[in-house]
Amino acid sequence: MANWFINASYFVVAVVFIIGLKAMSSPVTARKGIVWAGYAMVAATVVTFFTPGLGNVGLMVLAIVAGGSVAWWSGKTVKMTDMPQMVAIYNGMGGGAAAAIAALEFARGEVHGPVVATLAVAGALIGSIAFSGSCIAYAKLQGIMKNAFRLPQQNLVNIVMAALTALLGLVIIISDVPSSAMIILFFVFALALGVILTCPIGGADMPVVISLLNAFTGLAVGLEGYVLANPALIVAGTVVGAAGTLLTQLMAKAMNRPITNVIFTPISGAAAGEGEAIEGTMKEFSALDAASVMRYASKVVIVPGYGMAVAGAQHKVWEMAQLLEEGGVEVAFAIHPVAGRMPGHMNVLLAEAGVPYDKIFDLEEINAEFPQVDVALVIGANDVVNPVARTDKTSPIYGMPILNVDMAHNVIVVKRGKGAGYSGIENALFYKDNCRMLYGSAQEAIGEVITHVKALES
C-alpha cells in the first residue's frame, strides 16, 4: 500500500513539474510555474519519507533544514545582478548531489549489473562535470576569476582527460566490487575535467555554458534516479535535462556558434584581439543632448545589457520610458537572446521594474524596424549590438545575429567608460557617425536624462 501511494504521488508530482515548466515558457505565467514546481518538489520530498525501511531520517531532516535555510536566505538577499552566478552554483549543487549519490552507491556495493553500473558511472561523470564546471562559472561571474584561462594544447588536454576519465569509468563498470582508490581516482579526474573544460570559456559564451551545465545536471539526476529506482528523480531529471538541452541549442543558435565551438574554441580574451582595425572616433553626448533627441523623437527603442543590471538602473529606465510616452513618444524594448550573463536575464530585470510584457520584443520581432527608429538607446550592451558580426569575417563573433541598432537614425550608448565589453571585443558601433556616447553609470546617466526630460516638459 505504501509503495502504491508513493508511486501515485510521484506521478502527480511529475505532471505538476511538466505543467510548471510549460508555465515558465511565458513571462506572464512564469511565476505561477515556479510556485507550482516548488510545491511539487516539497510534495515529492515529503512523500519519500513514507518509503518502507527508510533509514537516516534524522540526517535527512538535518540536511533539508540546513540546505533549505541557506537557499531561503540566499534567495531573499541575492541581488538581481548576481542572479546568474546563483543559478550557476545551484545548477552545480544538483550535479554534485547526483555524483555523490553514485559515489555512495558504489562505496556501499549497491550497484549491481552492467546496465545499472553504466548508468551510475555516466551520471557520476556528468554530475561531477556539472558541479566543478558550475563552480568555475560562478567564480567567473562573481569576479573571483578575472580572465579565461587556457592551457597549452587545450583541446588535446580536453580529449586526453576525457579519455582517461572514461577509461576509469569503464574499469569501475566491469569490476564486481571497485576499490575505493579506483572510485576516488575516477571522481578526481571527472571533477578536474569539468574545471579544465570551463576555465577557457569567456564571458561572451557564458549564457550558453550556464544552459549546458543545467542540462548536464538534469541528465545526471535522471540517470541516478534510475540507479535508485526512484521515478520522481527520473522524471524531474529528464525534464530538466531536456529543457536545458533545448535552451542550450537556442542560445547557441542565437550566437550562431555550434556547442562544440563554445567548448573547443571559446571566445576569450585572446580571441578578442582578432578582427579588422576600427576607424573613427567615439563622439560624446551630454545627458541634456540625449534627453532632447529622445523627447522630440517619434520612436525610441531601448536595448538593455549587463551594464544596466550592474547599475540597477532598470527602474530609472522604465521611469524615463514612461515620461517619454507621456510626451507622445513611442517606446519599445529590444532584447537579444544572450543579453546579460544568463538566458532571460534582461527580461527578469525589466519585469522587476514593471515594464509591460507587450513592450518587450525579441530580436526576430523588432530587428526589421530599426531603419525606421529615430533613437536606439543602448544601455550597457556590447557584443549583441556590434555590427562587425555582420561584416568582419575575422572577428570572433562573425555570423552572430545582432540587434541592428546601427541602422537607427540616431544611436545613444550609455557606457561606464571607453573600454571593451565583457568579452573584450571592440565595438565598431561606438565609432559610427550616427552614434553618440553618454558616459557614466547607467543609474546616474539615466537619472540626469530624466531630469532634463522633465525640464523640457515644463
C-alpha positions in Angstrom: 0.0 0.0 0.0 2.8 2.4 0.9 4.6 1.8 -2.4 1.3 2.4 -4.3 0.8 5.7 -2.5 4.4 6.8 -3.1 4.3 6.0 -6.8 0.9 7.6 -7.3 2.2 10.7 -5.6 5.3 10.7 -7.8 3.1 10.5 -10.9 1.1 13.6 -9.7 4.3 15.4 -8.9 5.7 14.6 -12.4 2.6 16.0 -14.0 2.8 19.2 -11.9 6.5 19.5 -12.8 5.7 19.4 -16.6 2.8 21.9 -16.2 5.0 24.2 -14.2 7.7 24.1 -16.8 5.2 24.8 -19.5 4.0 27.9 -17.5 7.6 29.1 -17.2 7.8 29.4 -21.0 5.8 32.7 -20.8 6.8 35.7 -18.6 3.1 36.2 -17.8 2.7 32.8 -16.2 6.4 32.1 -15.2 5.9 33.0 -11.5 3.0 30.6 -11.2 5.0 27.9 -12.9 7.9 28.3 -10.4 5.5 28.2 -7.5 3.7 25.0 -8.8 7.1 23.3 -9.4 8.2 24.3 -5.9 5.2 22.8 -4.2 5.6 19.7 -6.3 9.2 19.3 -5.1 8.1 19.7 -1.5 5.4 17.1 -2.0 8.0 14.7 -3.6 10.3 15.2 -0.6 7.6 14.6 2.0 6.3 11.5 0.2 9.8 10.0 0.2 9.7 9.8 4.0 7.0 7.2 3.7 9.3 4.7 2.0 9.3 1.4 3.9 12.6 0.7 5.7 13.9 4.2 5.2 17.0 5.0 7.4 19.0 8.0 8.4 15.8 10.1 8.8 17.4 12.4 11.3 20.3 13.2 8.9 17.8 13.7 6.0 15.8 16.2 8.1 19.0 18.0 9.2 20.2 18.2 5.5 16.8 19.6 4.4 16.7 22.2 7.2 20.3 23.3 6.6 20.1 23.4 2.8 16.6 25.0 2.9 17.8 27.7 5.3 20.7 28.6 3.1 18.5 28.6 0.0 15.9 30.8 1.7 18.4 33.3 2.9 20.3 33.5 -0.4 17.1 33.8 -2.4 16.0 36.7 -0.2 19.3 38.6 -0.2 20.8 38.0 -3.6 20.8 41.0 -5.9 19.2 40.7 -9.3 22.6 41.4 -10.8 24.0 38.3 -9.0 21.2 36.0 -10.2 23.4 34.4 -13.0 26.0 33.2 -10.5 23.3 32.0 -8.1 21.7 30.0 -10.9 25.2 28.6 -11.8 26.0 27.4 -8.3 22.5 26.0 -7.8 23.0 24.0 -11.0 26.3 22.8 -9.6 24.7 21.6 -6.4 22.3 19.5 -8.3 25.0 17.9 -10.3 27.2 17.4 -7.2 24.3 15.7 -5.4 23.8 13.3 -8.3 27.5 12.5 -8.3 27.5 12.0 -4.6 24.6 9.5 -4.8 26.6 7.5 -7.3 29.8 7.6 -5.1 27.8 6.4 -2.1 26.1 3.6 -4.0 29.4 2.3 -5.3 31.0 2.6 -1.9 28.2 0.6 -0.4 28.4 -2.0 -3.1 24.7 -1.5 -4.1 25.3 -1.1 -7.8 24.6 -4.5 -9.5 24.6 -5.4 -13.2 26.3 -3.8 -16.1 23.4 -1.6 -17.2 22.9 -0.1 -13.7 26.7 0.3 -13.3 26.9 2.1 -16.7 24.1 4.5 -15.8 25.7 5.1 -12.4 29.1 5.9 -13.9 27.5 8.1 -16.6 25.5 10.0 -14.0 28.6 10.4 -11.8 30.7 11.7 -14.7 28.1 14.2 -16.0 27.2 15.3 -12.4 30.8 15.8 -11.5 31.5 17.9 -14.6 28.3 19.9 -13.9 29.4 20.5 -10.3 33.0 21.6 -10.9 32.2 23.4 -14.2 29.4 25.4 -12.4 31.8 26.3 -9.6 34.1 27.8 -12.2 31.2 29.6 -13.9 30.2 31.0 -10.5 33.8 32.2 -9.9 33.9 33.9 -13.3 30.5 35.6 -12.9 31.3 36.7 -9.3 34.6 38.2 -10.4 36.7 35.8 -8.4 38.3 34.6 -11.7 39.0 37.7 -13.8 40.1 36.1 -17.0 39.6 33.0 -19.1 42.5 30.5 -18.5 43.6 28.4 -21.4 46.2 25.6 -21.2 48.7 25.0 -24.0 47.2 22.4 -26.4 43.9 22.9 -24.6 41.8 20.7 -26.9 44.3 17.9 -26.7 44.3 18.1 -22.9 40.5 18.0 -23.0 40.5 14.9 -25.1 43.1 13.1 -23.1 41.4 13.9 -19.8 38.0 12.8 -21.1 39.5 9.5 -22.4 41.3 8.8 -19.1 38.1 9.5 -17.1 36.0 7.3 -19.4 38.6 4.5 -19.1 38.4 4.7 -15.3 34.7 4.6 -15.5 34.9 1.5 -17.7 37.1 -0.2 -15.2 34.5 0.5 -12.5 31.7 -0.9 -14.6 33.5 -4.2 -15.3 34.6 -4.6 -11.7 32.3 -6.5 -9.4 33.5 -4.5 -6.4 35.6 -1.5 -7.5 38.2 -0.4 -5.0 37.9 2.8 -3.0 41.1 4.1 -4.7 39.6 3.5 -8.1 36.3 5.3 -7.2 38.2 8.3 -5.7 40.5 8.5 -8.7 37.6 8.4 -11.1 35.9 11.3 -9.3 39.1 13.3 -9.1 39.5 13.0 -12.9 35.8 13.8 -13.5 35.9 16.9 -11.4 39.2 18.0 -13.0 37.6 17.6 -16.4 34.8 20.0 -15.5 37.3 22.6 -14.4 39.5 22.2 -17.5 36.6 22.4 -19.9 35.1 25.5 -18.3 38.2 27.6 -17.5 38.9 28.7 -21.1 35.3 29.9 -21.7 34.9 33.6 -21.7 32.1 36.0 -20.9 30.6 36.0 -24.3 29.8 32.3 -24.2 28.6 32.3 -20.6 24.8 32.1 -21.3 25.4 29.0 -23.4 27.6 27.5 -20.7 25.1 28.0 -17.9 22.3 26.4 -20.1 24.6 23.4 -21.0 25.6 22.8 -17.3 21.9 22.9 -16.4 21.2 20.2 -19.0 24.1 18.2 -17.6 22.7 18.4 -14.1 19.2 17.3 -15.2 20.7 14.3 -17.1 22.8 13.3 -14.2 19.8 13.4 -11.8 17.7 11.4 -14.2 20.4 8.7 -14.5 20.9 8.4 -10.8 17.1 8.2 -10.4 17.3 5.0 -12.5 20.1 3.7 -10.3 17.9 4.3 -7.2 14.7 3.1 -8.9 13.2 6.5 -8.0 10.5 7.6 -10.5 10.4 11.2 -9.3 14.2 11.7 -9.8 13.9 10.1 -13.3 11.1 12.3 -14.4 12.5 15.5 -12.8 16.0 14.9 -14.2 14.7 14.1 -17.6 12.5 17.1 -17.8 15.3 19.4 -16.6 17.8 17.8 -18.9 15.6 18.1 -21.9 14.7 21.7 -21.2 18.3 22.6 -20.6 19.3 20.9 -23.8 16.7 22.8 -25.9 17.7 26.1 -24.2 21.3 25.4 -24.9 20.6 24.9 -28.6 18.5 28.1 -28.7 21.3 30.0 -27.1 23.9 28.6 -29.4 21.7 29.4 -32.4 21.3 33.0 -31.2 25.1 33.3 -31.2 25.5 31.3 -34.5 28.0 29.1 -32.7 27.8 25.3 -32.5 28.1 24.0 -29.0 31.3 22.3 -29.9 32.8 25.7 -30.7 31.8 27.0 -27.3 33.7 24.2 -25.7 36.7 23.8 -28.0 37.1 27.3 -29.5 35.6 29.7 -26.9 35.5 33.4 -27.3 38.1 34.6 -24.8 40.5 37.5 -24.3 43.0 36.0 -26.7 40.4 35.7 -29.5 39.0 39.1 -28.8 42.2 40.7 -30.1 41.5 39.5 -33.6 39.5 41.4 -36.1 39.9 44.3 -38.5 41.0 47.7 -37.2 38.2 50.1 -36.5 38.4 53.6 -37.9 36.8 56.8 -36.5 36.5 58.2 -33.0 33.9 58.0 -30.2 31.7 61.1 -30.0 30.5 62.1 -26.6 26.9 63.2 -25.8 25.6 65.1 -22.7 22.5 64.0 -20.8 20.8 67.1 -22.0 21.5 66.2 -25.6 20.3 62.7 -25.1 17.1 64.0 -23.4 16.4 66.4 -26.2 16.9 63.9 -29.0 14.6 61.3 -27.4 12.0 63.8 -26.2 11.4 65.0 -29.7 11.6 61.6 -31.4 8.7 59.6 -32.8 10.0 56.2 -31.8 12.7 55.2 -29.3 13.9 51.6 -28.8 15.8 50.8 -25.6 18.3 47.9 -25.7 19.4 46.9 -22.2 22.5 44.9 -21.3 24.5 43.8 -18.4 25.7 47.3 -17.7 22.1 48.2 -16.8 21.9 45.2 -14.4 25.2 46.2 -12.7 23.9 49.7 -12.1 20.5 48.5 -11.0 19.1 51.1 -13.4 16.0 49.2 -14.7 13.6 51.2 -12.5 15.1 54.5 -13.8 15.0 53.3 -17.3 11.2 52.5 -17.0 10.6 55.9 -15.4 12.3 57.6 -18.3 10.3 55.5 -20.8 7.0 56.5 -19.1 8.0 60.2 -19.3 8.7 59.8 -23.0 5.4 58.1 -23.6 3.6 60.8 -21.8 5.1 63.2 -24.2 3.8 61.2 -27.2 7.0 59.2 -28.0 6.5 55.5 -28.9 8.9 53.4 -26.7 9.8 49.7 -27.0 12.4 47.4 -25.5 14.6 45.1 -27.6 16.1 42.0 -26.0 18.8 39.8 -27.5 18.6 36.1 -26.5 22.0 36.2 -24.9 21.9 39.7 -23.4 23.3 39.6 -19.9 25.0 36.6 -18.4 22.3 34.1 -18.4 19.2 33.3 -20.6 16.3 35.7 -19.8 18.4 37.9 -17.6 17.2 41.2 -19.1 13.6 40.1 -19.2 13.6 39.4 -15.5 15.1 42.8 -14.7 12.6 44.6 -16.9 9.7 42.6 -15.3 11.0 43.6 -11.9 10.8 47.2 -12.9 7.2 46.8 -14.0 7.7 47.1 -17.8 4.7 45.6 -19.6 5.4 42.4 -21.5 3.8 43.8 -24.7 6.6 46.5 -24.8 9.4 43.9 -24.8 10.4 42.4 -28.1 12.8 39.7 -29.1 15.4 40.1 -31.8 13.3 38.5 -34.6 10.3 40.6 -33.7 12.0 44.1 -33.8 15.1 43.9 -36.0 13.3 44.9 -39.2 12.0 48.1 -37.5 15.4 49.7 -36.7 15.7 51.6 -40.0 12.5 53.5 -39.0 13.6 54.1 -35.4 14.5 57.7 -34.5 16.7 56.8 -31.5 18.1 53.5 -30.3 19.3 53.8 -26.7 21.8 51.1 -25.8 22.4 50.7 -22.0 25.4 48.6 -21.1 25.1 46.2 -24.1 28.1 45.4 -26.2 28.5 42.2 -28.3 24.8 41.9 -29.1 24.8 45.2 -31.0 28.3 45.0 -32.6 28.0 45.4 -36.4 31.3 43.6 -37.0 29.2 40.4 -36.5 27.8 41.1 -40.0 30.8 42.5 -41.7 34.2 41.3 -40.3 34.9 37.6 -41.1 38.0 37.7 -38.9 36.0 38.7 -35.8 35.3 36.0 -33.2 31.6 37.0 -33.2 31.2 37.0 -37.0 27.9 35.5 -38.0 26.2 36.0 -34.6 22.7 37.5 -35.1 22.7 41.0 -33.6 20.2 43.8 -32.9 20.5 46.1 -35.9 20.7 49.3 -33.7 23.3 50.8 -36.1 20.6 51.2 -38.7 18.6 53.5 -36.5 18.7 57.2 -37.3 20.4 58.0 -34.0 22.2 55.7 -31.5 22.9 56.7 -28.0 25.1 54.3 -25.9 25.2 54.6 -22.1 28.6 53.2 -21.0 30.7 53.5 -17.9 34.0 54.0 -19.9 35.8 53.6 -23.2 36.9 50.0 -22.6 35.7 46.9 -24.5 32.8 44.8 -23.2 32.8 41.7 -21.0 34.2 39.5 -23.9 37.0 42.0 -24.7 35.8 42.7 -28.3 36.0 46.3 -29.5 32.6 47.5 -30.8 32.5 49.2 -34.1 29.1 50.7 -33.4 30.6 53.2 -31.0 32.7 54.8 -33.8 29.8 55.2 -36.3 28.7 58.7 -37.4 25.2 58.2 -36.1 26.4 57.0 -32.7 27.0 59.2 -29.5 28.4 58.0 -26.2 26.8 59.0 -22.8 29.5 58.1 -20.3 28.7 57.2 -16.7 26.9 54.7 -14.6 23.5 53.8 -16.1 21.8 54.7 -12.8 23.3 58.2 -12.8 23.2 58.8 -16.5 19.5 57.9 -16.9 18.7 59.9 -13.8 20.2 63.0 -15.4 18.3 62.3 -18.6 15.1 62.1 -16.6 15.8 65.5 -15.0 16.3 67.1 -18.4 13.2 65.4 -19.9 11.1 66.8 -17.1 12.6 70.3 -17.7 11.8 70.1 -21.4 8.1 69.2 -20.5 7.7 72.3 -18.3 
